[in-house]
Amino acid sequence: MTEKQAGEQIWAQIQAGFTMAGSALAGFIVVPMLLFQLGMNFAGAYTSFAVLAIVSALLMGWLRLPVLLLPPVAVSNYLVYLVGISQGVSWQQLLGICFVVSVLSLLISVSPLRHRFFLAVPEAIRRLLPAGLGAMLILMGLTQGRIIVRSAWSVTMLGNFQDPLAYLGLTGIVVTLVMMAVRLRGALFWGMVVTAVISLMEGFWVIPVAPFMLPTGLDLTAGQLAMTAANEKVVGDMLAAGLTLLIVLTSMNWIVGQALIRESSNSRRLLPTTFAVGALGALIGSLPPAVSPLSAAGTLLRGGRRAAWSAALLFLVALFCEPLLAAMAEFPVMVVPVLVGTGLLLLLQTIEDLQQTPFAWDLPVLCAAACLLLVMPLANNITAGLGAALISWCVLRAAGHSWREVPRSTWALSILFAVYFVYAAI
C-alpha cells in the first residue's frame, strides 16, 4: 500500500467515525429527556449518557470494531413509559434493574450458552437481518425528515413539502445518493455536512449564543441505583421488566452484532464488553447500551480503530455542547441522508450476499423475511421484528411437519420472545 493510499484509508475511517457518531447525536438529547420525565436531573442524565458513549467508543477502538454502543431510543421509551411512569418504578429502581440485567447478560455471554444462542437463530434470519435493519433505517430517516408522516387512513402518507424539514431532507438524500452513485469517497459524511450547512445558511437552525456548557450533575445520578422496593407490586413489575430487558438486550446485541461485524476476529469480545459497559452505565446513571444500527455506517465504510476513536472524539466535544445539540435536535435534517444512505447500503449488501450464496426459500423463510422487512421498520423496534420472525419460522416449520428441523434452543428463544410480546409493547 502506497503512502497516498494509506492516507486515504485513514481519512476514510475518520469520516466513517464522524458519520456514524454525527447521526447518533440526537440520542444525546432524546434519552436524557426521557429520564428527566421520570424525575432524573437532566444535566446529570446528559452527562452520564455522554460519558457512557465516550467510554464505549474508546473500548470499541481498542477492539478495532467500528461499532457504537448507545442506549436505544425504543428500549428507553419502554423502560421510562411502560416500566417507570405506568408502573410506578422510580428512576433509581430502573437503574437497579438495568445493572442486574447487564451483569446477568455478561455472565451469559461468557458461558457456553452463547454458542447455543447463536445456533438458536436460523441462518436465513441471520442473513436477512441486515436488510431489515436497512429498511428500518430508511423508514426512520424518511420519518424524521417528515418526508412521510403518520396518517389516519393508512400506515403512512407523503409529507407536506412546504415543510422546510421535508424538502431540505429530500434534497440531502438526493445529494447523498448522487455522490454515492459517482462513488465519491465518504459520500454519507459529505451528504450530512452539506445538508447541515444548507439548513444553517437558510436559518432553519441557529447556533445558540452560548453553545457550550460545562458537564455537571453526574454527582446527582452516579451511585443512585436501587434494587429493592417496599411495595410488592412494584417488586413484581421490576422482575417482569428485568426478564423482558434481559431477552431484549441479549438477543438484540448478539444478533445485530453478528449481522454487522461477523467477519471480525474480535466480534466474540463485543457482547461481554457491551454488557460490562451497561453495568458501568447503570452505576453512573445511564440506561443500558446496545449495538446501534447506526454502526452500519462505520462497518459498511470499512472503518476500524480510527473510526471508533474519531466517534469518541466527537462525543467528547458533544459532552460540552448540550445547548448546541438541543438546537440541532429541533431541526434534525442532517441525520436524514445518513439514515437513508446507510439503509440502502445494507439492502445492497444483503442482495449481494444472497446472490453469492443463495439459500432455499419456502413459506417459513418468506414469513420471517416479511417480519424483518415490515414489522421491524414499522414498529421501529429490532426486538419486535426478530421475535415475530423467529416465532413465525418455528410455528410454520412445525405446521409443515418439519418440526424435527427446529432445534430446541430455537423453540426456547421463541418462547422467550413470546414472553416479551406479552409483557412489553411493540
N, C-alpha and C positions, 0 to 999 in steps of 0.2 A: 504494500500500500504506500503510495507516494505521500509526501508531506501535505500536498494540497488536498488529497482525498481524506487524509486523517483529520485535517482541519474542518473539512465539510462534514465529516461524520460527527465530530464533537459539536459543531453548531447545530446539526440536525437533532442530536439528543437533547441539547439545551432547549431548542424550540419545542420538542415533544413535551418536555417537562413543564415549560411555561404554558403550553396549550392545555394540558390536562389540569394543571393547577388553576389556570385562569377560569376554566369552565366550572371549577368547583367552588369558586369564591362566594357564590350566592348562598351556599350552605352555612357560611360563617355568620350570616345574619338570621337565616330561617330557623336553624336548630336552636340557637340561644333564645330566640323569641318564643319558641315553643316552651322551653324550660322556664322562661320568665312568666308565662301564663300559669305555670304550676307553682309559682312563688319563689323561684330562684332569682338571685341578683343577676341582672342582665350582664353587667360588666364582668362578673365572675364567670358566668356561663360562656361569654365570648372569649375570655382569656383562656379558659380551660379547653375550649374547642380548638383554639389556635395552637396552644401548646401541644395538644394531642396530635394535631395534623403535622406539626413540625417534627416531633419525635418519630412518628410513624414513617414520614418521608425519609428521614435520616437512616432509619433502620432498613427501609427498602433499598436505599442506596448502598448500604453495607452488604445487603444480599444480592445486589446487582439486578434488582427487579423493578421495572418501570411501572409501579403499581401505587395507587392511592388507597389509603385506609382511612375512611371517614364515616362518621355516623350517618346512615342512610336516612333521608327525609321520611320515607314511607314508614320505616320502623320507628323513627322518632315520633311521628304522628300517632302511631298505635300506642306507644308507651305513654305519651302525655295525655292524649284524649281518652282512650279506652281503658287504660290502666290507672292513670293518675287522676284525671278530673272526674271520669264517670264512676270509678270505684273507690274514690277517696284515699288513694295511695299518695303519700307525700313525695316530694322530690328526693328527700333523703332516703326513704324506703325504696324508691325507684332505683337510686344508685346502688343500694344494697343488693337488689335483685340482679342488676347488671354485673356487679362484682362476683357474686356467687356463680352466675351463669358463665361468665368468662373463665373462671377458674375450672369449672366442670368441663367446659369445652376444651380448655387447654389440656386437661388430663386425657380426654378422649382422643385428641389429636396426636398425642404421643404414645397411645396404646395401640394394640393390634386391631382395635375396632376401626381405625382409619382405613385399613385395607378392605375390610368388609363394606364400609360405607362407599368406597369407590366402586366396588363390584355391584353394589345395590342399584346403581344408576345405569339403565340400559345405554348401550353405545349410541343408539340413534338419538336419544335425548341429549347426551353429552355433546354430540357433534352438531346438533341443531340449535343448541342453546345460544351460540354467538349470533345466529340470525334473529332469535327472539330478543336478545339484548339490543341488536341493531334496530329492529322495529320499535322497541321501547324508546330508544334514544331519539329516533326520528320523530315519533309522536310527541315526545317530551319537548323537543325543540320547536315543533310547529305550534304546540300549545302555549309554551312560554312566549313565543313571538306573536301570539294571538292571530296567527295565520289561519288556524282553525280554532273554533270556540265551542263551548257546550251548547247543546240545542235541546229544546223541549220536545222536538218532533223526531229527532234521530240521535245517534250517539254523538256526532259532531256535525258542525256546519262550517262553511267558509267564513272567515272573519271579515271585518269591515276594513277595507284598505284606506279609508280616511283616517284610520288609527295610525299614527306615526310609527308605533312599535311594529305593526304588521308590515307596512311597506319597507321600513328600514331592515326588518328581519328578513324579508324576502330578497331584498337587494343584497344583503350579506350572504345569503345562501347561494344566489346566482353567482356572485363574485367568487366565492369559495369553490363552487363546482367548476367554474371556468378555469381557475388556477389548478385544480386537481386534474382537469382534462388535458391541460398542456403540460402536466407533470412538473409543475413548479414545486421545488423542494420547500417543505414547510407550509403547504397551502392552507392547512387548518389554522396554523398560527397567524399567518398574514391575513387570512379572512377575518379572524377575530379582531386583530389590530385595526384593520381598515374599517370594519363596522363600528368599533368603539370610537374611532376618531371622527367618522362622519356624524355619528349621533352627538358627539361632544360639540363639533363645529356648528351643528344645527341647533344647539341649545336645548336638546331634549333631556340631558342631564348635565349638571354643573359640578365643578369641583368646589366643595364647601370652603368657606373662609378659613376654617380650622380643620383641615383634613386629617390631622394626626391626633392620637390620644395615647397617653402612656397606659400600658396594660395595668389594670387594677382589679381587685375583687377576688383574686384567687384564694385569699385567706378566708373568704366567706363561703367557699364551696369545697375546698380541699379538706378531706378527712371528715366530712359531714354525713357519710353514708350510715344508714340504719338497717339492720337485718331482722328486726322484730317489730311487732305491733301489739297494742293492748286489745284490740278488737279481733275476735276470732274470725269474723267475716273477712276483714282486711287480710289476715294471715292466709286464708284460703285463696283470696284473689291474688295475693303475691305468689303463692305456689303455682297457680294456674298460669299467671303471666310468666313466671320463670320457666315453666315447661315449654310454653309457646315460644319464648325467646330463644331457648336452647335449640329447639327444632329449626327456627328461622336462621339463627346465626351459623349453626354448624352446616346446614345444608347449603345456604347461600354462599358462604365463604368457600366451602370445599368445591362446589360445582362451578361457580363463577371463576374461582382462581384457576381451576383446571382448564376451563374453556379459554381463558385469556393467555395463560403462560405455560401451557402444557409442555412446551419444548425446552423449558429451562431446567437445568440440573438443580437449581436452588428452590424450585417450586414446592418441594416437600417441607421446606422450612417456613413457608408462608403461613400456614394455619397456626402453628404454635406461636409465631410472632404476632399474628393478628389478635389472638386471644390474650396473650400477655399484655399487649397494648391496651386491650379492652379492660383488663383488670386495673391497669395503671390509670386509665381514663376515669373509671368509677371512683378511684381514690382521690383524684384531683377535681372531680365534679363534672365529668362529661359522660354522655351516653356511649354505648359500645360501638366501635367502628366495624366496618365490613369492607370487603374488596369492592371498590366503587366501579360501576360500569364505565365511568369516565376514564378509567385506566386504559381502556381500549385505544384512546388517542395516543398513549405512550407506547403500548405494545405493538400497535399496527405500524407506527413510525419507527419501530426498531430502536426504541430508547433503551437505556441501560442505567448504569450507576449515575451518570451525569444528569439524566432525565429526572430521577428521583431527587437528586440533590438540588437541581435548579427549582424543582417544585417546592422543596423545603425552604429555599431562599425566598421565593415569592410568598410563601406562608409566613415567613419571619417578618417580611415587610407588612403583610396584612395584619399581623399582631398589633401594629401601631396605627392602623388605618381604619378603625371601625367607622368613623363618620363618612369617609370616602366610600367604603363598601356599602354603607346604608344608602347613599345617594345612587350608586350604581344599581343596587337591588331594586330600586323603584322603576328603573328602565333597563331591564337585563338583556338588551338586544345583542350584546357582544357574545353571549353564550349560544345564541340560536344557530349560527352557521357551524359552530364546533359540534354541537349535538347532532345535527342533521348529517354533516360530513362524516363524522365518526360512525354513525349508524349505517350509512351507505357502504363504508369500507368494511364493516363487519358482515354485512349481507354479501358483498363481493367475495370476501374471504371464505364464507360458508359455501357459496356456489362453486368456487374453485376447488375447495376441499372435496365436495361431493362429486365433482367431475373427475378428479384424480382417483378417488377411492369410493365408488358408489356402494350403496347397500340396498337390500331389498325393501321395497315399500309395500306395506299392507295396511289394513284398516287401523290396527293399534298404533302403528308408527304415524299414520296420517293424522289421527286424532291427537296424538301427542304433539305433533308439529303445529296443528291448529291451536292448541292450548298455548304453546310457546309464542306463536306469532300473533295471537289475538288476545288471550286472557292477560298475558304479561304486559303488553303495551297499554291496553285499555284500562287495566287496573293500576297501571304504573307500579307494579309490585312483582319483584322477581320470584318471591316465595309462592305467590298465588299461581303464577304460570307453571313453576316447577311442580308444585303439588298437584295441580289439575292434570298435567302431562303424565306424571307417574301413576296417579290413581286410574286415569282412563286407560293407560297402557296395560296395567295389571288386570283390570276388570275385563277388558276386551280380549286379552290373551286367554284368560280363564274361560270366558264365554265361548271362545272359538276352539275349545277343547285342547288348548295348548298350555293349560295351567302348570304342567310339569316344567315348562320352559321358564317359568317365573321363579327366580331364586327367593328363598325365604327372607333374605335380607331386603329384597325389593318390596315384598309384602309388608315387612316391618316398617320400612321407611314410608310406604304409602299410608299405613295406619297412623303413623305419627303426623303426617300431613293432614289426614282427616281430623285429627285432634286439633290441629291448628285452625282448620276451617270452622270447627265448632266453637272454639274459644276466642277467635280473633276475626275481625272484619277484614274482608279482602281489600 
